[in-house]
Amino acid sequence: MTESKMRSGYVALVGRPNVGKSTLMNRILGQKLSIVTAKPQTTRQRISGIKTDEKGQVVYVDTPGIHRVDKKALNRFMNRIARASFLDVDLVLFLVEAGRWTDEDEAVAKSLRNIDVPVCLVVNKIDALADKSELLGFVEKHVDGNKFEEVFLVSALKGNGVDSLENAISQKLPFSRPLYDEDQLTDRSERFLAAEFIREQLMQRLHKEIPYALTVEIESFERTKKLLRIGAVIWVERESQKGIVIGKGGEALKQASSRARLALEKFFGEKVFLETWVRVSKNWSNDDRLLKKLGYDDLV
């Protein structure tokens, strides 16, 4: 297809936490880019996944889940990042969970009513709804009063309905030459992705408040002829949390680091040597200055 007939643009994936935004983007890209766990607020920063084919190029913008409680600086940061994504894209996909519409969903829907960008409702996790006849009533109830361009029923996990969604998206974007090189997958740095893959393994293995009290900073990232050497600091907020992350005899940290190393080797396609340390930075998640130092920057 000639460039004059190609369609390219930005598509934001928005919604409350844990509705499957990252899973959907990974499914569309055909590989893992955004980290995924069963815990809410796994995605903390905006990350773009770029898909280029003969029809054009779509830049999918995965955003943090929008939530109503934003007492901490980190929560306020995530909400700002998510809401800012409404403003500089060509299309918004508003994801909700099949059969479940919460106060947070309603709050997101309300914030989308006055934007100038077309909004499509994507009802995800249809595979988890035993009685499919409930879908029609669910959609009718919640589409009423909201200005959705179109409604899609999908399972990001299983892939149901995703091809139809992609085809519709490509028809809604403006005619434009590609925005990025055709072999570029994301707008994020390798260091950022390394930190995310490490944090994912920690979040999957830790419980209660610990996953939300930690962040990962890449201290060193160096390629040699034989391997990629990565040094990462895991920041927590209290000494007691440090002990939990490390575990008895260092076993918890060792297991998470080993799994992270394997994930990094798969993603980068090369041998990885990973070193991790756990340090304490009191109340980092509620300190705007520390957040910026740790890479949580609105301007990124």
SULRAMO-V732858 format. One record per pair of residues at least 24 apart in sequence whose C-alpha atoms are under 10 Angstrom apart, sorted by the first residue. I is the first residue (numbers start at 1). J is the second residue. Records with the same first field share a line. If there is no record, write none. Layout:
I: J + J
This chain:
1: 53 + 54 + 55 + 56
2: 54 + 55 + 56 + 177
3: 54 + 55 + 56 + 175 + 176 + 177 + 178
4: 175 + 176 + 177
5: 55 + 56 + 174 + 175 + 176 + 177
6: 53 + 54 + 55 + 56 + 57 + 170 + 171 + 173 + 174 + 175 + 176 + 177 + 178
7: 54 + 55 + 56 + 57 + 58 + 169 + 170 + 171 + 172 + 173 + 174 + 175 + 176 + 177 + 178
8: 51 + 52 + 55 + 56 + 57 + 58 + 59 + 90 + 169 + 170 + 171 + 172 + 173 + 174 + 175 + 176 + 177 + 178 + 179 + 180
9: 50 + 56 + 57 + 58 + 59 + 60 + 89 + 90 + 91 + 169 + 170 + 172 + 173 + 174 + 175 + 176 + 177 + 178 + 179
10: 48 + 49 + 50 + 57 + 58 + 59 + 60 + 61 + 85 + 88 + 89 + 90 + 91 + 92 + 173 + 174 + 179
11: 48 + 49 + 58 + 59 + 60 + 61 + 62 + 85 + 86 + 88 + 89 + 90 + 91 + 92 + 93 + 119 + 169 + 173
12: 46 + 48 + 59 + 60 + 61 + 62 + 63 + 82 + 85 + 86 + 87 + 88 + 89 + 90 + 91 + 92 + 93 + 94 + 119
13: 46 + 48 + 60 + 61 + 62 + 63 + 64 + 65 + 82 + 85 + 86 + 91 + 92 + 93 + 94 + 95 + 120 + 122
14: 61 + 62 + 63 + 64 + 65 + 66 + 82 + 83 + 85 + 86 + 92 + 93 + 94 + 95 + 96 + 108 + 109 + 112 + 122
15: 63 + 64 + 65 + 66 + 67 + 82 + 93 + 94 + 95 + 96 + 97 + 104 + 105 + 106 + 107 + 108 + 109 + 121 + 122
16: 40 + 41 + 63 + 64 + 65 + 66 + 67 + 68 + 82 + 94 + 95 + 96 + 97 + 102 + 103 + 104 + 105 + 106 + 107 + 108
17: 41 + 42 + 43 + 63 + 64 + 65 + 66 + 67 + 95 + 96 + 104 + 105
18: 42 + 43 + 64 + 65 + 66 + 95 + 96 + 97
19: 65 + 94 + 95 + 96 + 97 + 98 + 100 + 105 + 123 + 124 + 125 + 156
20: 65 + 95 + 96 + 97 + 123 + 124 + 125 + 155 + 156 + 157
21: 61 + 62 + 63 + 64 + 65 + 93 + 94 + 95 + 96 + 122 + 124 + 156
22: 47 + 49 + 61 + 62 + 63 + 64 + 156
23: 62 + 155 + 156 + 157 + 158 + 159
24: 60 + 62 + 95 + 124 + 154 + 155 + 156 + 157 + 158 + 159 + 162
25: 49 + 50 + 51 + 59 + 60 + 61 + 62 + 156
26: 60 + 62 + 156 + 157
27: 155 + 156 + 157 + 158 + 159 + 162
28: 60 + 156 + 159 + 162 + 163 + 165 + 166
29: 58 + 60 + 185
31: 185 + 267
32: 263 + 266 + 267
33: 185 + 186 + 193 + 196 + 197 + 267
34: 62 + 63 + 193 + 196 + 197 + 200
35: 193 + 196 + 197 + 198 + 199 + 200 + 201
36: 196 + 197 + 200 + 201 + 203 + 204
37: 200 + 201 + 203 + 204 + 205
38: 203 + 204
39: 203 + 204 + 207 + 208 + 211 + 212
40: 64 + 65 + 67 + 212
41: 65 + 66 + 67 + 75 + 78 + 211 + 212
42: 196 + 199 + 200 + 203 + 204 + 211 + 212
43: 78 + 196 + 200
44: 74 + 75 + 77 + 78 + 79 + 81 + 82 + 196 + 296
45: 77 + 78 + 79 + 81 + 82 + 196 + 295 + 296 + 297 + 298 + 300
46: 78 + 81 + 82 + 84 + 85 + 187 + 188 + 296 + 298 + 300
47: 186 + 187 + 188 + 192 + 193 + 300
48: 185 + 186 + 187 + 188
49: 184 + 185 + 186 + 187 + 188
50: 179 + 180 + 181 + 182 + 183 + 184 + 185 + 186 + 187
51: 180 + 182 + 183 + 184 + 185 + 186
52: 178 + 179 + 180 + 181 + 182 + 183 + 184 + 185
53: 178 + 182
55: 167 + 170 + 171 + 178
56: 170 + 173 + 174 + 175 + 176 + 177 + 178 + 179 + 182
57: 170 + 173 + 176 + 177 + 178 + 179 + 180 + 181 + 182
58: 166 + 169 + 170 + 173 + 178 + 179 + 180
59: 89 + 90 + 178 + 179 + 180 + 185 + 186 + 187
60: 89 + 91 + 92 + 93 + 186
61: 85 + 89 + 92 + 93 + 186 + 187
65: 104 + 108
66: 104 + 105 + 107 + 108
67: 103 + 104 + 105 + 107 + 108
68: 103 + 104 + 105 + 107 + 108
69: 104
71: 286
72: 283 + 284 + 285 + 286 + 287 + 288
73: 284 + 285 + 286 + 287 + 288 + 289 + 290 + 291
74: 212 + 284 + 285 + 286 + 287 + 288 + 291 + 296
75: 285 + 286
76: 286 + 288
77: 285 + 288 + 291 + 296 + 297 + 298
78: 296 + 298
80: 298
81: 296 + 297 + 298 + 299 + 300
83: 108 + 111 + 112
84: 298
86: 111 + 112 + 115 + 116 + 117 + 118 + 119
87: 115 + 116 + 117
88: 117
89: 117 + 118 + 173
90: 116 + 117 + 118 + 119 + 169 + 172 + 173 + 174
91: 116 + 117 + 118 + 119 + 120 + 149 + 169 + 172 + 173
92: 117 + 118 + 119 + 120 + 121 + 122 + 148 + 149 + 169
93: 118 + 119 + 120 + 121 + 122 + 123 + 148 + 149 + 150 + 151 + 152 + 165 + 169
94: 119 + 120 + 121 + 122 + 123 + 124 + 148 + 151
95: 120 + 121 + 122 + 123 + 124 + 125 + 152 + 153 + 154
96: 121 + 122 + 123 + 124 + 125 + 153
97: 122 + 123 + 124 + 125 + 126 + 128 + 129 + 153 + 154 + 155
98: 122 + 123 + 124 + 125 + 126 + 127 + 128 + 129 + 132 + 134 + 135 + 138 + 139 + 153 + 154 + 155
99: 123 + 124 + 125 + 126 + 128 + 129 + 130 + 131 + 132 + 134 + 135 + 136 + 137 + 138 + 139
100: 129 + 138
101: 138 + 141 + 142
105: 142
106: 142
109: 142 + 143 + 145 + 146 + 147 + 148
110: 145 + 146
112: 146 + 147 + 148
113: 145 + 146 + 147 + 148
114: 147
117: 149
118: 147 + 148 + 149 + 150 + 172
119: 146 + 147 + 148 + 149 + 150 + 151
120: 147 + 148 + 149 + 150 + 151 + 152 + 165 + 169
121: 146 + 147 + 148 + 149 + 150 + 151 + 152 + 153
122: 148 + 150 + 151 + 152 + 153 + 154 + 155 + 162 + 165
123: 151 + 152 + 153 + 154 + 155 + 156
124: 152 + 153 + 154 + 155 + 156 + 157 + 160 + 161 + 162
125: 153 + 154 + 155 + 156 + 157 + 158 + 159 + 160
126: 153 + 154 + 155 + 156 + 157 + 158 + 160 + 161
127: 153 + 154 + 155 + 156 + 157 + 158 + 159 + 160
128: 155
187: 300
188: 300
190: 221 + 268
191: 217 + 218 + 219 + 220 + 221 + 222 + 230 + 232
192: 216 + 217 + 218 + 295
193: 218 + 264 + 267 + 268
194: 218 + 221 + 230 + 231 + 232 + 260 + 261 + 263 + 264 + 267 + 268
195: 219 + 230 + 231 + 232 + 233 + 234 + 260 + 264
196: 260 + 264
197: 257 + 259 + 260 + 261 + 262 + 263 + 264 + 267
198: 232 + 233 + 234 + 256 + 257 + 258 + 259 + 260 + 261 + 263 + 264 + 274 + 276
199: 234 + 256 + 257 + 260
200: 256 + 259 + 260 + 263
201: 253 + 255 + 256 + 257 + 258 + 259 + 260 + 261 + 263
202: 234 + 245 + 252 + 253 + 255 + 256 + 257 + 259 + 260
203: 256
204: 256
205: 245 + 252 + 253 + 255 + 256
206: 244 + 245 + 252 + 256
207: 244
209: 241
210: 236 + 237 + 238 + 240 + 241 + 242 + 244 + 245
211: 236 + 241 + 245
212: 236 + 237 + 285
213: 237 + 238 + 241 + 282 + 283 + 284 + 285
214: 238 + 241 + 242 + 245 + 278 + 279 + 280 + 281 + 284 + 285
215: 284 + 285 + 291 + 294 + 295
216: 276 + 277 + 278 + 294 + 295
217: 276 + 293 + 294 + 295
218: 276 + 294
219: 275 + 276
220: 274 + 275
221: 274
222: 273
223: 270 + 271 + 272
226: 270 + 271 + 272
227: 265 + 270 + 271 + 272 + 273
228: 264 + 265 + 268 + 270 + 271 + 272 + 273 + 274
229: 271 + 272 + 273 + 274 + 275
230: 261 + 264 + 272 + 273 + 274 + 275 + 276
231: 273 + 274 + 275 + 276 + 277
232: 257 + 274 + 275 + 276 + 277 + 278
233: 275 + 276 + 277 + 278 + 279 + 280
234: 276 + 277 + 278 + 279 + 280 + 281
235: 277 + 278 + 279 + 280 + 281 + 282 + 284 + 294
236: 278 + 279 + 280 + 281 + 282 + 283 + 284 + 285
237: 279 + 280 + 281 + 282 + 283 + 284 + 285
238: 279 + 280 + 281 + 282 + 283 + 284
239: 278 + 279 + 280 + 281 + 282
240: 280
241: 278 + 279 + 280
242: 277 + 278 + 279 + 280
243: 278
245: 278
246: 277 + 278
253: 277 + 278
